[in-house]
Structure formats: C-alpha cells, structure tokens
Amino acid sequence: MGTEILSLQESNLSPEIIKQYVLPYYRLENALVSVIKFKDTDKQRAVYKVRFKEKNYCLKKVYYNINDLLYVYSAIEWLYRNNIRVPKLLPTIDNNRFVSYQGMLFILTPWIEGEKCNFDNINHVLISVKKLSTIHSLSRNFQPILGGSQREGFDDFYISTLKHFQDLLKASNEAFKFKDTFSRYFISSFETNLRLAQISLDISNKIDNSKLSKSLCHGDYVNKNLIFPPDSDPWIIDFDKCKMDYSSKDLSYFMRRLLKRENTKWNVDLALSILKTYNESAPLNESDLRYILSYVCFPQKYWRISRDYYNNINKCNKSAFLTLLSNTISKSDSQYEFALEIINAVQKNFNANL
C-alpha cells in the first residue's frame, strides 16, 4: 500500500490534492475522500469515493482524451433519456461535465448503492441479459454530440479467430521444441483445444459481417458493472469502453465470463436461456448466432496463456503459468462437450443453419 500512496502522490492524485484542486469545482472541497482503485499503467486511472453531507459520490480520473469523454457522456445521456439506469455525469460550478487538472480529466457521478450482479443468481443473470438487449435495441442509431469522437469496433471476427488459431499451431511447435513441464501439459490437451478452435474457426467463416446487428455496446458488460438495488432494476456503470460495435460481441463477452466459472461451467441450458431471453427483445439472426457461438466456443484462455508463455519464456514465472494452464486444461473437455451440444441446441431452437 505504501508504494501505491507514493505513486498517487507522484502522479498528483493523492486524496489531499484531489480535495484541493478538483473537488472545489463541485463545491465538495470539505468532503471525505478515499481511494477505491488506482492503476498506474499506460492507461492510468483512479477511482475515489467522496462523502459529503450524508451523500456519496464517485470521482474518476479517466484515461482517455476529451473527445472520447464527450462520446462516453453522450452514450450515458442517450441511455438515461431512454430510461436506462446509468449514473449521470454531474455538472461543475461552471456547468461543465468534467474537471481538467494538470492535463488529467475527472468526472463525478452519484455513488451507486446495491449488490453486484450475482452470477449464481439466475434472476440476476437473465435480468442483465434482458437489459442488454434493451440497450442494444435503443441505440441502433446512436450518435455522439458535436466534438465527441466516433468510437467504432466492427473488427472482422473470422480474421482474429484465424490469427488465434495460427497462434495455437505456433505454440504447439514451440512446445515440441522446448519439452519443459509447461509444454508437456500444453501438448496433453492440445488435441481437444485444437478441435474447439477449429469449430470456432469454421463457424466464424460463415459470418456475414453485413448482416451482423450493430448498436452502442458497453464493451465491459460483466457482473462488476451491473449493480442491483432492492427493486432488481440494475444500474449499468463504467462506460469507459463503450463504442458502436456488433451487438453479439457485447453479449458474447458477458456469456463467456459467466460460462467459464466453476459454478456455471459450460452449462448448455444456461447458455440457451440467455440466448432466448436476449432474442425476445432483440432478435438474433444467423450471423449474430454464429458470432456468439464462435466466440464462446474458442479456447480463449488456453490460447492466451500459451501465447504469453512462449512469447516470454525466458523471463516469465513458469510456475505461475503452469498453474494457470493446469486450471484451464481441467475445463477443456467440458468446453468441448458444451460446444457440440450448444451448436445442436441453437440449430434446433432457433431453426438456424450454422
């Protein structure tokens, strides 16, 4: 913690500096300030909890420029005006929606109280999916205000899947060359994971990008950013990564984060319930379904761990990588069975030709 305090001070981000130079713009200079999160990386960010007169606020130092901030502000306002619960950016004394201090940008929102989305609670999961489908439906024609950047994704998923597939083949060559403990573990599960990658690649090759549904996407739609108050209508927080993108990417990201957990490990019925719930508000076409299935079937963790290991083999913590790989391999067979079952289930329930 001492290192973090030093870094905060060196970065002019200590609570004392925040109280002196940022909070006066909100008339909160006498507030109690505590550091919630600080990341001193290339995308430096800090989050503070600010308490003043029985009210709590969230002050965030963002890592992007003013044009991106105007985009994020636009997205939040768009959703707020469409009755989605999002924390609005509060105005400063000069009616701006941010404070600039020493080249850094700060935004203030109300502090959202509630329970983080519980992935073991099926009601939380399906409510969150329903909310995501509503957000996507409401934002097909979203445009940021004047001065906002044009944030767009729309990467070709087949191209990225092909690259990852080739990375796996390259890693297998490295494994046979090095033959260390990690490599032996990697090879022991290579056939199963290569089959998963092949399934993913074959499906992604049939995606028609021109038919994929597009909308404003949250970009990090996971349980930590879904806050449930007592009435169970969730607040959606942290729009730092939002952009116009393929709607199925947002849903796929949520699904993979959920399905890879031990308690919900590659549960076909759960995955099918999510797709059906989303489809009620935002119908999924065949290309959308292909994107989602390709995304969740690819052995993402196995690919990433092996890529990072062989790229840093001379300086990495080999024991730590071995533990990560071992945990991943233990779930490979479950994911492979899931892939076969969910493809058949989707074809049957959605009358889709995958």
Secondary structure, DSSP 8 states (H G I E B T S, - for coil): -HHHHHHHHHTT-SHHHHHHHTGGGGT-TTSEEEEEEEE-STT-EEEEEEEETTEEEEEEEESS-HHHHHHHHHHHHHHHHTT---------TTS-S-EEETTEEEEEEE---SEE--TT-HHHHHHHHHHHHHHHHHTTT----TT----B----HHHHHHHHHHHHHHHHHHHHHH--HHHHHHHHTHHHHHHHHHHHHHHHTT--GGGS-EEEE-S--SGGGEEE-TT---EE---TT-EEEEHHHHHHHHHHHHHTSSTTTT-HHHHHHHHHHHHHHS---HHHHHHHHHHHHS-HHHHHHHHHHHHSTTTS-HHHHHHHHHHHHTTHHHHHHHHHHHHHHHHHHTT---
